[in-house]
């Protein structure tokens, strides 16, 4: 069951990463077109604002993909000197702390979205963007990251309880430079 949860999360997050990549490519094309237009004396305007929104949304959604690909940085000085059970404990502790922090970020992001919805807030820029249209996908990305973190923690905990330390390490472990090479 734990492996099915982890495989499902990886599969969904790969699709999320594809959509985020497409969004970033469209944003880059938009910025490039604006740069070309500036050379002939015209401009779309607002490309800096739109690219900032795209980066915030891409970051919040991309964090879960990075987690599933073991791309988050961890200092593993003590972990690397431990046996399988010790590494599993360090990995679980790391996931527990990350899940808690990400949940706190998601909880603290909600008032930002709530306020922009309640007040009909607009950006103080020439585009006057309705801020909820940016805050909603940004907030949803943090909620998704929190959900993926907790599900990964639960799956890894199941694996550790079953004594499957290697499978747990492959799912939530940290790999040093020596192992990557």
N, C-alpha and C positions, 0 to 999 in steps of 0.2 A: 504493500500500500504506500509506504513512504517513497519508494522509488517511482511509483506512478504519479504521486503528487509533484515530485521534483521534475520528472520528465514533462509533465503537463505545464508546469511553470516555465520551464525552458522553452517549450514550444510556443506558448503564448507570448513570452517576452521576445522571442525572435521576430514574431510578427509586429510587435510593438516597435522594436528597433527598426524594422523596415519602414514603417509608417513615419517614425520620427526622422529617419534618414531622408525620406521623400520630402517631408516638410522642410528640412534644412536645405535640401537641394533647390526646392522652389524659392526659398528665401534667398539663397545665394544667387539664383538667376535673377530675381527681382532687384537685388542690390547691384549686380553687374549691369543690368539694363539701365538702372538709374545712373550709374557711373558713365555709361556710354552716352546717355542723354545729356548729361552735364557737359560733355565735350562739345555738344552742338548747341548749348545755351538753353537747355530745358531740364526738367527734373520731375520725377513723380512726387518727391517730397515724402518725408516720413519713413524712409528706409531704415534709419537708425532706430526709430521707435519700434517698427515692426520686427526688425532683426533682434532687438532686445527681448521682445515678447517671445519670439521663436526660441531663443536661447533658454529662457526661463522654463518654458514648456518642455523643451527637449531635455533639459537637465532633470526635471522632476520625473519624467517618464523613463529616461535613460538609466537612472540609478538602479532600478529593479533588474534591467538587463545586465548591467555591470555586476550586480550581486550574483546572478545566476552563472555568469562566466568567470567568477572568482577574480574580478578585476579591481575590487576595492583594496586599497593599500592597508596592510597591517604590519606592525612591528612584531616579528616572530622570534625574537632572541631566546626567550624561555621556551616557547613552544617547540622550536627546532631541536632542543636538547631533551625533550620528553619522549617517553614511549607512546604507543598507540592510545592508551587510556588517557594519559596526560594531554596529548594533542587534542583528543576528543573533548576533554573538559575545557581547554582553552578555546577551542572552536565554538563550543556551545555558549560559553561565557561571552565571547565576542559577538555571536549572533543575538544573544539576549540583550546585550547593551545596545547594539545597533538597532534592533527592533524597537526597543524602548525610546531611543533618541528619535528615530524616524516617526514613531507614533506621536511623540511630543510635537515634532515639526508639523505633522498633519493636523493635529488638534489646534495648534497655534495659527495655522494657515486658514482654518475655517472662518474666524472673525473677519479676515481680510475679504474673503468672498462674500460673506454675509452682509458686510457693510456696503460693498459695491452693489450688491443686488438691492438692498433696502433703500439706498440713497440714489440709485441710478447714476452712480459716479461715472464721470468721464475723465479721460486723461487731460491734463493741462497742457495740451499740445495743439498744433494746427489740425491734426486728425480728429481730435476729440473722441478718441476710441472709448466705447462703452467698456469699462474695465472688467465687468463680470465676464465678458467674452474671452478675456485673457485669464482671469483668475480662476474660472471654472476648470479648464483643462490643466492648469498649473496645480490647483488643489487636487484634482483627480489623480494626477501623477504621483503626488505625495501619498495619497491614500493607497494607491496601487503598490507603491514601494513598501509601505508599512505592511500591507496584506501579504505581499510576497516574502518579506522578512520573517513575519510570524509563521507563515506556512512552512518556510524553509527550516526555521528553528524547530518547529514541531516534527517535521519529517526527519531531521537529523537526530533529534532526541529519541524518536522511535528506533532509529538505526542503532544508536549507541546503547539503548536499553537491550536491544537484541544482540549486542556484542559485535555488531558489524562496523567496526571502527574504520576500516579502509573505505567502505562505501560512504560513510558519513564524511570522512575527510575529503573524498572526491567531490562531495556535494557542497560543503561549506568550509573546507580547509583553506589554508594559506600556503602558497608555495614560494620558496625563496629563489633567489637568482640562480643558485647552483642547480636547482631542480628544473628551472625553466630552460636552461641551456642544455 
